[in-house]
Amino acid sequence: MRTPIEARGQVHAPPRQRRLGRPELARQEVATRPATAMKLLSLSKPVLSLFFLLLRKLAGRHHRGRMATTTKPRPPPPPLPGLDRLHGQTLVVDVEAWILRPPVCAFPYFMLVAIEAGGFLRGLLLLLLYPLLCLLGDGARARAMATVALVGLEEEEVARVGRAVLPKFFLEAAADEGVAAVQAAARVVAVSATFPRVMLDGFLREYVGVDAVVGPEVRSVGGVLAGLVDEEDATEMAVKRLQPLFGAEVKAAGKNGAVGLVGAASRGRVHYLFSPYYCKETFAVSEADTRGWRPLPRDRYPRPLVFHDGRLAFAPTPPAALAMYTFLPFGLALVVFRSIAFSFLPYRVCFPVGALTGMHYRLVAGRVPGGCTRPGAGAGAGGGGRLYVCNHRTLLDPVVVAAALGQPVTAVTYSLSPVSELLAPIRTARLTRDREEDRRNMAAALARGDLVVCPEGTTCREEYLLRLSPLFAELGVDVHPVALDTRVGMFYGTSTKPGAKWMDPFYFMMNPRPAYRVEFLPRAAASRGGSIDVANRVQRELGRALGFELTGLTRKDKYMTLAGNEGVVPAAP
């Protein structure tokens, strides 16, 4: 009588043979492989599978644009029960329980600060220490991550990252229901027990609209962060900060007190501002309630996210950060290969060669009403070259237009670094911000051949078009608009950080699968209206082709938002 094991061995084929469908061939392959090779293969398969899975997920994440999949706008969330009493009240809200969708993982935000303000080596140190930090409790782990990520950095640089980089990622993690509750109050004090105030202040004040932020404080010595301060000192600093803003109203109890919004999971570690001394009543949200909360849609951001900075295009969770650091050596090799292809190969060859390394390039023509075909070589109306006007996505825009045309062009630049100007495979004409002199230089460059102009004056990552400078319309020639869009999954190819702009093209080419979309639009006659009318008409055509929203913002607005200056570059001698 057979045992159950023997019976199963006769009835069923081995799993590997059954998947292949060819048992004899599978047996021959397995028999011919050495035992050592089989062991190495079995050990390496899980590692390789995990790496390519994470890499695929990173490559699939990109900033929003026409190339991204669009979704229908969601209806506003239903009001939370009992929160109608928040109207006109002073609110004290727990950031981790209400504004951000629980559960909140603090690691990506500390990793962003470590990389953007301290560099990739500091980020790698935080990643290597994270398994040990997981052995600590929530509060101790947050303080340890803050110490690793912040100590030794300049306070001004960390504040810049909190103002220009982190808001994008905090908004993507915000809860629609929680933000709606906060918007109903008259005045709001946001309290965080996890993130230092310097990391949250810019996001909460400028994009959520809170009046004051209370959180762990970081001691600064000579403008350099030296570590977190004690809780007693942080309490003193918070009271001093709230007193001028709210006076005695926050301190009062009874009917004149504030209303607190806390999480049920945080009752064991209640912040002192949620005590009855400050709050006359407190709303606690449970984990079951927050489980159904939805992400905050972009069309309901309290303030539109037009500008943001930073190199990372994804939230660096521990698995994603591990995949990024694993990919970096391959990314550097891709940068070298793609830079050589763009700099030295002919225009008709560089993009097919780049496609072999994962670059995507799409040329669109003839899709605009009225018909439009890809323009070829030819002289303009006045015997010179053609004037191509495009929106600005990266420093590679003129190079991509030249490759699409299959012929050399001249690019008008303003703040191009000497390194980028040296490595540029096309001619460049530098502007001086002297309007009359710049117009003469552009006219001279146009008389020698085709000219590419990006009248926005700076790059914009999101689905917005900045105001176009009408200088190009004063040249008196017909305009050929070109709509450009990009897609990145790991690194952004733009930055406002001083001293780092020369690396913008290299970061774009370091992406595993960067993509460019080029669309030539119908010619715009310069004789129809004045220069401002022509610029506005071209902006509308570009916005219609890309699906972007038109704005009146300029380069100055971008740099004032992200860098705190007007973006003026000193004139070269």
C-alpha positions as CSV (number, residue, x, y, z in Angstrom):
1,M,0.0,0.0,0.0
2,R,1.4,3.4,-1.0
3,T,1.9,6.2,1.4
4,P,0.3,9.5,0.7
5,I,3.7,11.0,-0.2
6,E,4.4,8.3,-2.7
7,A,1.0,8.7,-4.3
8,R,1.4,12.4,-4.6
9,G,4.8,11.9,-6.2
10,Q,3.4,9.7,-9.0
11,V,0.3,11.8,-9.8
12,H,1.7,15.3,-9.9
13,A,4.7,16.6,-11.9
14,P,7.3,18.8,-10.2
15,P,6.1,22.4,-10.1
16,R,8.9,23.7,-12.4
17,Q,8.1,21.1,-15.1
18,R,4.4,21.9,-15.0
19,R,5.1,25.6,-15.5
20,L,7.3,25.0,-18.5
21,G,5.1,22.5,-20.1
22,R,8.1,20.6,-21.4
23,P,9.2,18.1,-18.7
24,E,11.9,16.4,-20.7
25,L,13.6,19.6,-21.7
26,A,13.4,20.9,-18.1
27,R,15.0,17.8,-16.7
28,Q,17.9,18.1,-19.2
29,E,18.5,21.8,-18.3
30,V,18.5,21.1,-14.6
31,A,20.8,18.1,-15.0
32,T,23.4,20.0,-17.0
33,R,23.6,23.0,-14.6
34,P,26.4,22.8,-12.0
35,A,25.2,22.6,-8.4
36,T,27.1,25.8,-7.4
37,A,25.5,27.8,-10.3
38,M,22.0,26.6,-9.2
39,K,22.6,27.8,-5.7
40,L,23.8,31.2,-6.8
41,L,20.9,31.5,-9.1
42,S,18.4,30.6,-6.4
43,L,20.0,33.1,-4.0
44,S,20.2,36.0,-6.5
45,K,16.7,35.7,-7.9
46,P,14.9,37.2,-4.9
47,V,17.3,40.1,-4.7
48,L,17.1,40.8,-8.5
49,S,13.3,40.5,-8.4
50,L,13.1,43.0,-5.5
51,F,15.4,45.5,-7.2
52,F,13.7,45.5,-10.6
53,L,10.3,45.7,-8.9
54,L,11.3,48.8,-6.9
55,L,12.9,50.3,-9.9
56,R,9.8,49.7,-12.0
57,K,7.7,51.4,-9.4
58,L,10.1,54.4,-9.2
59,A,10.3,54.7,-13.0
60,G,6.5,54.7,-13.1
61,R,6.2,57.7,-10.7
62,H,6.5,61.0,-12.4
63,H,5.4,64.6,-12.0
64,R,2.0,65.4,-13.3
65,G,1.7,66.6,-16.9
66,R,-0.1,65.7,-20.1
67,M,1.9,62.5,-20.2
68,A,0.5,61.4,-16.9
69,T,-2.8,59.6,-16.6
70,T,-5.6,62.1,-15.8
71,T,-8.4,61.2,-13.3
72,K,-11.8,62.7,-12.8
73,P,-12.1,65.2,-10.0
74,R,-13.5,63.7,-6.8
75,P,-16.5,65.2,-5.0
76,P,-15.7,67.0,-1.7
77,P,-15.7,64.7,1.3
78,P,-18.8,64.7,3.5
79,P,-18.5,66.8,6.6
80,L,-17.3,65.0,9.7
81,P,-20.0,64.7,12.4
82,G,-19.9,67.3,15.1
83,L,-17.4,69.6,13.4
84,D,-20.0,72.2,12.4
85,R,-19.1,73.9,15.7
86,L,-15.6,74.6,14.5
87,H,-16.7,77.7,12.4
88,G,-15.3,80.8,13.9
89,Q,-13.4,78.9,16.6
90,T,-9.7,78.8,17.6
91,L,-8.4,75.3,16.7
92,V,-5.5,73.3,18.1
93,V,-4.9,70.4,15.7
94,D,-2.6,67.4,15.8
95,V,-0.8,67.3,12.5
96,E,0.0,63.6,12.5
97,A,-3.6,62.7,13.4
98,W,-5.7,65.1,11.3
99,I,-3.7,67.0,8.5
100,L,-1.6,64.0,7.4
101,R,-3.3,60.6,6.6
102,P,-2.5,58.2,9.5
103,P,-0.4,56.2,9.9
104,V,2.4,58.7,9.2
105,C,5.8,57.4,8.4
106,A,8.3,60.1,9.2
107,F,11.3,58.5,7.5
108,P,10.7,59.9,3.9
109,Y,10.6,63.5,5.2
110,F,13.8,63.2,7.2
111,M,15.4,61.5,4.2
112,L,14.4,64.4,2.0
113,V,15.9,66.9,4.4
114,A,19.1,64.8,4.7
115,I,19.6,64.5,0.9
116,E,18.4,68.0,-0.2
117,A,20.2,69.9,2.6
118,G,23.1,67.5,3.5
119,G,23.8,65.5,0.4
120,F,23.5,61.8,-0.6
121,L,26.1,60.6,1.9
122,R,24.0,61.9,4.8
123,G,21.0,60.3,3.3
124,L,22.9,57.0,3.0
125,L,23.9,57.2,6.7
126,L,20.2,57.7,7.7
127,L,19.2,54.7,5.6
128,L,21.9,52.4,7.1
129,L,20.9,53.4,10.6
130,Y,17.2,53.0,10.1
131,P,17.0,49.3,10.9
132,L,18.6,50.1,14.3
133,L,16.3,53.1,14.8
134,C,13.2,50.9,14.3
135,L,14.1,49.2,17.7
136,L,13.3,52.5,19.5
137,G,9.9,53.8,20.4
138,D,8.0,56.3,18.2
139,G,9.1,59.4,20.0
140,A,12.8,58.3,20.5
141,R,13.0,57.1,16.8
142,A,11.7,60.5,15.6
143,R,14.3,62.4,17.7
144,A,17.1,60.1,16.6
145,M,16.1,60.6,12.9
146,A,16.0,64.3,13.4
147,T,19.5,64.2,15.0
148,V,21.0,62.2,12.1
149,A,19.2,64.3,9.4
150,L,19.6,67.8,10.8
151,V,22.7,68.2,13.1
152,G,25.5,70.0,11.4
153,L,23.4,71.6,8.7
154,E,22.9,75.3,8.2
155,E,19.6,76.5,9.6
156,E,18.8,78.7,6.6
157,E,19.3,75.7,4.2
158,V,17.0,73.5,6.3
159,A,14.4,76.2,6.3
160,R,14.7,76.5,2.5
161,V,14.1,72.8,2.1
162,G,11.1,73.0,4.4
163,R,9.7,75.9,2.4
164,A,10.5,74.7,-1.2
165,V,10.8,70.9,-1.1
166,L,8.7,69.3,1.6
167,P,5.3,71.0,0.8
168,K,4.9,68.8,-2.3
169,F,5.3,65.6,-0.4
170,F,3.3,66.8,2.6
171,L,0.4,67.8,0.3
172,E,0.5,64.3,-1.4
173,A,0.1,62.8,2.1
174,A,-2.5,65.2,3.4
175,A,-6.0,64.0,4.3
176,D,-9.0,65.6,2.4
177,E,-11.3,65.3,5.5
178,G,-8.7,66.7,7.9
179,V,-7.8,69.7,5.8
180,A,-11.5,70.5,5.3
181,A,-11.9,70.5,9.1
182,V,-9.0,72.8,9.5
183,Q,-10.3,75.2,6.9
184,A,-13.5,75.7,8.8
185,A,-11.8,77.3,11.8
186,A,-11.1,81.0,12.2
187,R,-7.6,80.5,13.6
188,V,-5.5,77.4,13.8
189,V,-2.5,76.3,15.9
190,A,-0.9,73.2,14.4
191,V,0.9,70.9,16.8
192,S,3.4,68.1,15.9
193,A,5.2,65.7,18.2
194,T,7.2,64.1,15.4
195,F,8.5,66.8,13.0
196,P,10.7,69.7,14.1
197,R,9.0,73.1,13.5
198,V,11.6,74.1,11.0
199,M,10.4,71.3,8.7
200,L,6.7,72.0,9.0
201,D,6.5,75.8,9.2
202,G,6.6,76.5,5.5
203,F,4.1,73.9,4.5
204,L,1.5,74.6,7.2
205,R,1.6,78.3,7.0
206,E,1.7,78.8,3.2
207,Y,-0.3,75.8,1.9
208,V,-2.7,74.9,4.7
209,G,-3.2,78.4,6.2
210,V,-2.5,77.8,9.9
211,D,-1.6,80.8,12.0
212,A,1.1,79.2,14.3
213,V,3.1,76.0,14.3
214,V,4.3,74.2,17.5
215,G,6.7,71.3,17.4
216,P,10.1,70.1,18.5
217,E,12.7,72.9,18.4
218,V,16.2,72.6,17.1
219,R,19.0,74.4,18.8
220,S,21.1,76.7,16.5
221,V,24.7,77.7,17.2
222,G,26.1,80.3,14.8
223,G,23.5,79.5,12.2
224,V,24.3,75.7,12.4
225,L,21.8,73.2,13.9
226,A,23.2,71.5,16.9
227,G,20.4,69.2,18.1
228,L,16.9,69.2,19.5
229,V,16.2,71.3,22.6
230,D,14.6,70.0,25.8
231,E,10.9,69.8,26.1
232,E,10.8,72.4,28.8
233,D,12.7,74.9,26.7
234,A,10.5,74.1,23.7
235,T,7.4,74.8,25.8
236,E,8.8,78.2,26.7
237,M,9.5,79.0,23.1
238,A,6.0,77.9,22.0
239,V,4.3,80.1,24.7
240,K,6.4,83.1,23.6
241,R,5.4,82.5,20.0
242,L,1.7,82.1,20.7
243,Q,1.3,85.0,23.1
244,P,1.6,87.8,20.5
245,L,-0.7,86.0,18.1
246,F,-3.5,84.9,20.3
247,G,-3.0,86.9,23.5
248,A,-4.9,85.5,26.4
249,E,-7.5,83.7,24.2
250,V,-5.6,80.4,23.9
251,K,-4.8,80.3,27.6
252,A,-8.3,80.9,28.7
253,A,-10.6,78.0,29.8
254,G,-14.3,77.6,29.5
255,K,-16.3,79.2,26.7
256,N,-13.5,81.3,25.4
257,G,-11.0,78.4,25.1
258,A,-9.8,76.6,22.0
259,V,-11.1,73.4,20.4
260,G,-8.7,70.5,20.1
261,L,-8.5,67.9,17.3
262,V,-6.4,64.9,18.4
263,G,-6.0,61.3,17.4
264,A,-7.3,58.4,19.5
265,A,-3.9,56.7,19.2
266,S,-2.1,59.7,20.7
267,R,-4.1,59.9,24.0
268,G,-1.2,58.4,25.8
269,R,1.1,61.2,24.7
270,V,-1.2,64.2,24.7
271,H,0.6,67.5,24.0
272,Y,0.1,70.1,26.7
273,L,-1.8,72.4,24.3
274,F,-4.6,69.8,24.2
275,S,-5.1,69.8,28.0
276,P,-8.3,71.3,29.5
277,Y,-6.2,74.4,30.5
278,Y,-6.1,75.4,26.8
279,C,-9.0,73.5,25.1
280,K,-12.6,73.7,26.3
281,E,-13.4,70.5,24.3
282,T,-11.5,68.0,22.3
283,F,-12.5,65.9,19.3
284,A,-10.7,62.5,19.0
285,V,-10.7,60.7,15.7
286,S,-10.3,56.9,15.8
287,E,-8.3,54.6,13.5
288,A,-11.5,53.2,12.0
289,D,-12.5,56.8,11.0
290,T,-9.2,57.7,9.4
291,R,-9.0,54.4,7.5
292,G,-11.4,55.7,5.0
293,W,-9.9,59.1,4.6
294,R,-8.9,60.1,1.1
295,P,-5.9,61.9,-0.2
296,L,-6.3,65.6,-0.8
297,P,-6.9,66.1,-4.6
298,R,-4.8,68.7,-6.3
299,D,-7.9,70.8,-7.3
300,R,-8.7,71.3,-3.6
301,Y,-5.3,72.3,-2.4
302,P,-5.8,75.4,-0.2
303,R,-3.1,77.0,-2.3
304,P,-2.0,75.8,-5.8
305,L,1.3,74.1,-5.9
306,V,2.9,75.9,-8.9
307,F,6.5,75.9,-7.8
308,H,8.6,73.4,-5.8
309,D,12.3,72.5,-5.6
310,G,14.5,69.5,-4.8
311,R,16.1,66.7,-6.8
312,L,14.0,63.7,-5.7
313,A,10.8,63.1,-7.7
314,F,9.5,60.4,-5.4
315,A,8.8,59.9,-1.7
316,P,12.0,58.1,-0.4
317,T,10.4,55.4,1.8
318,P,13.0,52.8,3.0
319,P,12.4,50.4,0.1
320,A,12.4,53.2,-2.5
321,A,15.5,54.8,-1.0
322,L,17.3,51.5,-1.1
323,A,16.4,51.0,-4.7
324,M,17.7,54.6,-5.5
325,Y,21.1,54.0,-3.9
326,T,21.3,50.6,-5.6
327,F,20.6,52.3,-8.9
328,L,23.0,55.3,-8.5
329,P,26.1,53.5,-9.9
330,F,24.1,52.5,-13.0
331,G,22.7,56.0,-13.2
332,L,26.1,57.6,-13.3
333,A,27.1,55.3,-16.2
334,L,23.9,56.3,-18.0
335,V,24.7,60.0,-17.6
336,V,28.1,59.5,-19.2
337,F,26.8,57.5,-22.1
338,R,23.8,59.8,-22.7
339,S,26.0,63.0,-22.4
340,I,28.3,61.6,-25.1
341,A,25.4,60.8,-27.3
342,F,23.9,64.2,-27.0
343,S,27.2,66.1,-27.3
344,F,29.0,64.3,-30.2
345,L,26.6,62.2,-32.2
346,P,24.5,63.7,-35.1
347,Y,21.0,64.9,-34.3
348,R,19.3,62.1,-36.2
349,V,21.4,59.5,-34.3
350,C,21.5,60.7,-30.7
351,F,17.9,59.9,-29.8
352,P,17.8,56.4,-31.3
353,V,21.0,55.8,-29.3
354,G,19.4,57.3,-26.2
355,A,16.4,55.1,-26.7
356,L,18.7,52.0,-26.2
357,T,19.3,53.2,-22.6
358,G,15.7,53.8,-21.8
359,M,15.0,57.4,-22.9
360,H,11.6,58.0,-24.5
361,Y,11.1,60.6,-27.2
362,R,7.8,61.3,-28.8
363,L,7.3,63.8,-31.7
364,V,3.7,64.9,-32.3
365,A,2.7,66.8,-35.5
366,G,-0.5,67.3,-37.4
367,R,-2.8,67.0,-34.3
368,V,-3.8,70.6,-34.0
369,P,-6.9,71.9,-35.8
370,G,-5.9,73.4,-39.1
371,G,-3.2,70.9,-39.8
372,C,0.4,71.1,-38.8
373,T,3.3,69.1,-40.1
374,R,6.8,68.8,-38.8
375,P,8.7,71.9,-40.0
376,G,11.9,71.2,-41.9
377,A,14.8,73.3,-42.9
378,G,14.1,76.6,-44.6
379,A,14.5,80.3,-44.3
380,G,12.1,82.6,-42.5
381,A,10.1,85.3,-44.1
382,G,12.9,87.8,-43.9
383,G,15.6,85.5,-45.4
384,G,16.9,84.5,-42.0
385,G,16.1,81.5,-39.8
386,R,12.8,80.5,-38.1
387,L,11.8,81.6,-34.6
388,Y,10.8,78.7,-32.4
389,V,9.0,79.6,-29.1
390,C,8.6,76.8,-26.6
391,N,7.6,76.4,-22.9
392,H,10.5,75.7,-20.6
393,R,10.7,72.3,-18.9
394,T,14.5,71.6,-18.6
395,L,17.8,73.0,-19.9
396,L,17.7,70.3,-22.6
397,D,14.6,71.9,-24.4
398,P,16.6,73.6,-27.2
399,V,18.7,70.4,-27.8
400,V,15.5,68.4,-28.1
401,V,14.0,70.9,-30.5
402,A,17.2,70.8,-32.6
403,A,17.0,67.0,-32.6
404,A,13.4,67.1,-33.7
405,L,14.3,69.4,-36.5
406,G,17.3,67.5,-37.5
407,Q,19.4,70.6,-37.8
408,P,21.4,73.0,-35.6
409,V,19.8,75.9,-33.8
410,T,20.8,78.8,-31.6
411,A,19.4,78.9,-28.0
412,V,18.7,82.1,-26.1
413,T,19.9,81.7,-22.5
414,Y,20.0,84.0,-19.4
415,S,21.4,82.1,-16.4
416,L,23.2,79.2,-18.1
417,S,26.2,78.1,-16.1
418,P,29.6,78.1,-17.8
419,V,29.8,74.3,-17.5
420,S,26.5,73.8,-19.3
421,E,27.5,76.4,-21.9
422,L,30.7,74.6,-22.5
423,L,29.1,71.2,-22.9
424,A,26.1,72.4,-24.9
425,P,26.0,70.8,-28.4
426,I,24.3,73.8,-29.9
427,R,25.1,77.5,-30.1
428,T,23.9,79.8,-27.3
429,A,23.2,83.5,-27.2
430,R,23.3,85.0,-23.7
431,L,20.9,87.7,-22.6
432,T,21.8,90.7,-20.4
433,R,18.3,91.9,-19.2
434,D,18.9,95.1,-21.2
435,R,15.8,95.0,-23.4
436,E,17.1,96.9,-26.4
437,E,20.5,95.1,-26.4
438,D,18.8,91.7,-26.0
439,R,16.5,92.5,-28.9
440,R,19.4,93.3,-31.2
441,N,21.3,90.2,-30.1
442,M,18.3,88.0,-30.8
443,A,17.7,89.6,-34.2
444,A,21.4,89.0,-35.1
445,A,21.2,85.4,-34.0
446,L,18.0,84.9,-36.0
447,A,19.6,86.4,-39.1
448,R,22.3,83.6,-38.9
449,G,19.9,80.7,-38.6
450,D,17.0,79.1,-36.6
451,L,16.5,80.5,-33.1
452,V,14.9,78.8,-30.1
453,V,13.5,81.0,-27.3
454,C,11.9,80.0,-24.0
455,P,10.1,83.3,-23.0
456,E,8.9,82.0,-19.6
457,G,12.4,82.8,-18.4
458,T,12.6,79.8,-16.1
459,T,11.4,76.2,-15.8
460,C,8.2,75.0,-14.3
461,R,7.6,71.4,-13.3
462,E,3.9,71.4,-12.8
463,E,0.9,71.8,-15.2
464,Y,1.2,75.6,-15.4
465,L,2.5,78.0,-17.9
466,L,4.2,81.2,-16.7
467,R,3.7,84.5,-18.4
468,L,5.6,84.8,-21.6
469,S,7.9,87.8,-22.1
470,P,6.8,89.7,-25.3
471,L,10.4,90.4,-26.3
472,F,10.4,87.6,-29.0
473,A,7.3,89.2,-30.6
474,E,9.2,92.4,-31.1
475,L,11.5,90.8,-33.7
476,G,8.7,91.2,-36.3
477,V,8.9,87.6,-37.7
478,D,6.4,84.8,-37.6
479,V,6.5,82.5,-34.6
480,H,6.6,78.7,-34.6
481,P,5.3,77.6,-31.2
482,V,6.6,74.3,-29.8
483,A,4.8,72.5,-26.9
484,L,7.2,70.5,-24.7
485,D,6.4,68.1,-21.8
486,T,8.7,65.8,-19.8
487,R,8.4,62.8,-17.5
488,V,10.8,61.7,-14.8
489,G,10.6,59.0,-12.2
490,M,13.5,59.4,-9.9
491,F,15.3,62.8,-10.2
492,Y,14.1,66.3,-11.3
493,G,16.3,68.0,-13.9
494,T,15.7,71.5,-12.5
495,S,16.8,73.4,-9.4
496,T,17.0,76.9,-7.9
497,K,19.7,76.0,-5.4
498,P,22.8,78.2,-6.0
499,G,25.8,76.5,-7.4
500,A,23.8,73.4,-8.4
501,K,22.1,74.4,-11.7
502,W,25.0,73.2,-13.8
503,M,24.0,69.6,-12.8
504,D,20.4,70.0,-14.0
505,P,20.9,68.1,-17.4
506,F,22.9,65.3,-15.7
507,Y,20.1,64.7,-13.1
508,F,17.5,64.5,-15.9
509,M,19.6,62.0,-17.8
510,M,20.2,60.0,-14.6
511,N,16.6,58.9,-14.6
512,P,16.0,55.3,-15.6
513,R,13.3,56.2,-18.1
514,P,13.1,59.9,-18.8
515,A,10.7,61.0,-21.5
516,Y,10.2,64.1,-23.8
517,R,7.2,65.0,-25.8
518,V,7.6,67.5,-28.6
519,E,4.6,69.0,-30.5
520,F,5.0,71.6,-33.3
521,L,2.0,73.9,-33.4
522,P,0.7,76.1,-36.3
523,R,2.6,79.2,-37.1
524,A,1.5,82.4,-35.3
525,A,1.7,85.6,-37.5
526,A,3.5,88.4,-35.9
527,S,1.5,91.0,-37.8
528,R,-1.7,90.3,-35.9
529,G,-1.7,92.7,-32.9
530,G,1.1,94.0,-30.7
531,S,3.9,92.1,-29.1
532,I,1.9,91.5,-25.8
533,D,-1.1,90.2,-27.8
534,V,1.2,87.9,-29.8
535,A,2.8,86.6,-26.5
536,N,-0.6,86.0,-25.0
537,R,-1.9,84.2,-28.1
538,V,1.2,81.9,-28.1
539,Q,0.7,81.2,-24.4
540,R,-2.9,80.2,-25.0
541,E,-1.9,77.9,-27.9
542,L,0.8,76.2,-25.8
543,G,-1.6,75.8,-22.9
544,R,-4.3,74.3,-25.1
545,A,-1.9,71.8,-26.6
546,L,-0.5,70.7,-23.3
547,G,-3.6,71.0,-21.1
548,F,-1.7,73.3,-18.8
549,E,-3.2,76.2,-16.8
550,L,-2.2,79.7,-17.7
551,T,-0.8,82.0,-15.1
552,G,0.6,85.5,-14.9
553,L,3.5,84.4,-12.7
554,T,7.1,85.1,-13.7
555,R,10.7,84.1,-13.0
556,K,10.8,86.6,-10.1
557,D,7.7,84.9,-8.5
558,K,9.3,81.5,-8.7
559,Y,12.6,82.6,-7.1
560,M,10.9,84.6,-4.4
561,T,8.8,81.5,-3.5
562,L,11.6,79.0,-3.5
563,A,14.9,80.8,-2.9
564,G,13.8,84.1,-1.3
565,N,15.4,86.2,-4.0
566,E,14.5,87.7,-7.4
567,G,16.6,85.2,-9.4
568,V,18.8,88.0,-10.8
569,V,22.1,86.8,-12.1
570,P,25.1,89.2,-12.1
571,A,26.1,90.3,-15.5
572,A,29.2,88.6,-16.9
573,P,32.2,90.9,-17.4
